[in-house]
Amino acid sequence: MSTPGHDDPLSKERSHLAASRSALRAMREDIESLDITDVTANWVNAAVLEAQIEQRIKALADLSETPLFFGRLDYLHAPGAEQAEGGEESEGREAPSLQGRRWETGGRFYVGRRHVHDADGDPMVIDWRAPVSQPFYRASKKDPQDVSLRRRFGYTGGDLTAYEDEHLLDPAEAATTSRLLQQEIERPRVGPMRDIVATIQPEQDEIVRAGLAGSVCVQGGPGTGKTAVGLHRVAYLLYAHRERLARTGTLVIGPNRSFLHYIEQVLPALGELTVRQATVDDLVAHVEVRGTDEAATAVIKGDARMAEVLRRALYSHVVPPAEGVVVVRGSRRWRVPVYELEEIVRELLARGIRYGAAREALPQRIAHAVLVQMERAGEAPDDRVQNAVARNAAVKALVKSVWPQVDPAKLVLRLLTDADFLAEHAEGVLTADEQKAVLWVKPARSVKSARWSPADAVLIDEATDLIERTHSLGHVVLDEAQDLSPMQYRAVGRRCTTGSATVLGDLAQGTTPWATRSWAEALGHLGKGEAVIEELTAGFRVPTDVIAYASRLLPHIAPGLTPVASIRENPGFFDIRRVDAGPADVVAACRELLEREGSVGLIAADARVPELAAALAAAGIGHVGPGEETTHATRLTLVPASLAKGLEYDYVVLDEPQAVVDGEPDERTGLRRLYVALTRAVSGLVVTHATGLPRQLT
């Protein structure tokens, strides 16, 4: 690793950084100076164009604390245009020119977070997503991919302070672990999650750059970077398929608001500002959720069998016509007999189209039957006549009686409050005990007064989709997917029926009573049974000693799952302390870790959080809660164990592991919650306990 010296080329690299920043500033100023007064036909076009320009300006922001480039590739030969520009995958991107001066100086490309070009259009920084940048992540001594030199840069803040070279074509130079790479992984973190573009590993890069057409499921233990891989995959797909995804949309789904707040700055830092983020509860928010279910009830409501119960209940509203229909037009009367109406209804039911679409088609089918009679009588009706017949009062009345409108929330309300109605449509699907478990003890009078639970909202979403098709997006990323119920998987799957999905999770971290048992089963409920399942087992975040200790739980929570193997050379700081029953020793441990650089998380069983919060306040130690942003002045986050999933801190104090286990409805779920809590640390973990540790750890 090189640092500044008299003959060191670091000054040249700093000059290139300064020039690149100036070029980026010029690109931004060019956009800001655009005059659109003569290119917009009306105020609507002007508003749209102004919004696009505003987004472009934001995407060109130069973040002073974020390195503009983090690596350099020196190619032996000039890559072809397809490698540099992406060939058929180059929808809507800024492609680097291969004809400019920079290529003539030796095939040198600087790899960074976004594309930057100079006034002549020559590339100064290549987007990390461009094909020409791929060897930065995948080239090796065994497969140099025509790269003679790979250079990594080290930064302090936004200042370039070091570099490190790998001569991939030099047989005399042994392959070594990059110190800068290790330092970047272990760099103290304060605030929200940051991107990993400088540290993406080959196995991660393969997932990131997988095609848009196929779905991918990533099983990854703690610290394997699965969340970062999913977010960077979104950024890559938006780069490679910008126009297509601009039309169809992208969505990132997380487990809770705290998690979404933690990751929300990753995509903007990569220049992607238009990706929507939501929880599953956000997606199914058709009613106000004010109630909760017992665990056993929620498991039944989340079972995929409920979809069949809902389908039966919905289509029970369709009844055979009791008599024919007579349509009067002028002096003529046209009669469609009951047997013909029955045939039309049977045909619509057999087609399996959605309830609402079939209901809209029914009057047109009846009108068509009338038009056939008109044509036989010598008339020549057109589409206007057919539409008029479909709107005829007699036809509308028949449709209302045969195929009535159904409100999805009212349908679910009736199922949950009417025992006979539920029994009729759950026969052979749910047992009598299961039916009893889902029925409300106190029936609500109306949809608005009902105390809907999160599981009820998912049922309403299923019923809504049975009536009218849910809009499908181009790509959906589903994180912490192991905690979803089958019905929740179906709700997410409806959002990407015509698109693809990236599913991220860890079976060992499933902490809901309905947590998925296998990815094959989960992907089936999602409607993506063909998805490729990838497993990440190399740990970049959790120190060796910490992950080894946490992995003692794996035989009890996820037998057969491959333990994470930390690639960190630094074993990390790890200590188990027996303390007094009061919180004083826990507070002391937090104070001790706050003397180190970086963020600190105090994770505790939910029931112990109020006591610990009071103790921290009494000790004068400021802290924030999950979802609140830490600062250099306030670096401690007090985290209920139920909200720890997906978060990470440089140092963690884990209070009373047995209390974390006991806070869950069953031991296996409690041990999984503990596994999550044990694996949130990047540099060090202190476990404090006044009572005994769980036997599975000892």
Phi, psi and omega in degrees: 000131184256146176231172186304139177205177185298317182253015185283138180285004182302325180296325178293321179293322177296323178295320178294322177298314180297318179294322179294319177296321177296320179294319178296320178297321179294321177299319180293317181296325177298318179291318181296333183271000181298136176250114185256010185297330184259005184241003179247133183283329182207179184292333178293311178300321180296317180296318179297314182294321178297319178296319179295320179294319179298317177297320180295319179297317179297321181293337181267011180295140177259107181277114189299329182271356183251122180303133180288325171221153185232358181203169178218140176241128173251111181276149176284320178233161180289126174291153179288169181299324182295322180292321182283321188255349174094001177056234183290347183269007190267043181293120167066021183256166170273106183271139179289144176278136176263001186261354187280182185297327187294328178289328182290341181273008171127020175071041185258127179234131174266127185259126182214192186283340180204164180283134175227132177233160180272188185296335179269001181087004179282140184288132174254328174223134179260135177301135181300341183274347181293145179306326181293341179272346187303320179299341176300329182263335190245341182295147180211176176300321180287328181223081185289344178054039176068017177263122179274326183220132169242123181245130173254146181247143175253140183233149166241108191066234177260006184265131178284119187238348182199164172214164184214130186249144170235120177265095190289339181261004181264107183293341182279343181268120182284148177288131181228162176283133182289121178291322179295323178297314178298318180296322180293319179297319185270000183303130181304144184237131173229133181098201185287172179298146178246166181286167181237026186301333181278346188236009180303131180265161185306316181292329175288320182297325178299321178288316180304318186265010176298149186296161181289330187293327184260152176266151183229137174244125183248111172270119182216130177288179181301133174080007179276354175085022184295321178296314179298320178299316180298316180292319179290331175295319175302312181300319179295314182296323177294329177287315186280335184225047189301312184294318182295314182285338173295328179281319189262336175090155177229156184211135173250125182248124179242172186284333182199173183293323179300317179296315181296322178296323181295323185263357194293341182269353184295307183293317175302325178296337178265008177086009181254112190248357191250009183276124178282145177235140184203165169260168176298322178300324177297320184294327187253024185281061177279337180225163177281126180268118180231356184241175177225161178245151166298152184304316182297322179293316180298324179297317180292315179296331180272358180287141182298340178297336180297335178297320179290322177299316179296318180298314179299315182297320181294309186283354173291345178285341178280124181236149179296144178296138182278335181205170179288177179238142180244124179251123180260124175227109183065234180265001183257146176239127182244125184245127174258116185292161185297324182295326179289322176296319178299320179295319179298315181296316179299320181295317179295321178294321182292332182290339177072019178282165184297152186305313182293320179295320178294322179296322178289330181283333185303310180297327178291323177294319178296317180297323178297320178298323177292319181296325177299318178295320179298316181295323177294333180274003176097002178275166180232070182288153178242190183298327180295323178293318180299317179295323179294319178295320180298332179268001181300143184301320181293321179293316180298320179295320179294317179300318180298324181278327184273318185228073187289158173292146179229130176272124185300320180293321178294326178297312180294320179302317180294320179298323185274351183238342183251104185298321181292317179298317178296314182299321181299319187260351176257004181299128180079357180248307177248143176287168179299321179294321179293320177299316180297324182293326183272345179290139178286139178290318178244100181299141177274152181280331184208170178298319183290325183276349183292142175266081184291143175260166176305321180292326177296320181298325178292322177297319179296323178296320177298315180296321178300319180288329175296331181272316183218134185299135176283141179296133181259139179262168180285323179206139179233133172254125181244110182259157184051044188290341184296343184269001184275148173278163176305320180291327175291321175301318179297321179297319177291317181301327178297335181276357179216039180297324179257002179243197181239172184221150168243115184254127184237137178176180179217116182302330181288345182256016178288114187239020173251154179300339181255017182307144185293145181267335179205151180290328178299318179294315181298316181294329176297315178295327180288342184085017181235049182300340181273359184300145176278131179261119178249148179238127175258122183239353179273121183268125180255337188262310189277130179299157185304309184295325182290313183291327178295320179293313180297327183292349174299337181278341188303317180300339183264339185245336180205070181304136177091348180283137181291125178295151176288135176252112182291135176264004182288130175285331179277117182294342179087170179263126184216129182211137175247124187235128171277127186233170174289164185295332181285170184278359187301317181291328177294316178298320179298321178296320177296316180299320179298315182288331178292345175286344176271166179278136175118184183273154179230134175243130172256110184254131183213160173305142186308321184292339182268352184299314181302317180297318180291324178297317179296319180295319178297317179297318180296329180275358179075024180259113179288148179207163176236170177259169177303138181093341175268140187278129176285159176230175178292338178276327180235098187252003183257131176243127176267116192242116169298140183303329182292343182248009186283340187300132177087347181269162178210149181218154178299315179230145182229136166254119178256114183271128168050075181305321182296327178293327176296316179295315183291342181283356181254160185292339178214162187295319183297316177296321179297320178293325177293320177297320178295320178302318177299311184297324181291340190246030179264353187271142177262324184237335182193152181222133172241121177259122178247138181208133174265325175267178181291156175282154175304139184301332182292340178269340186255000000 
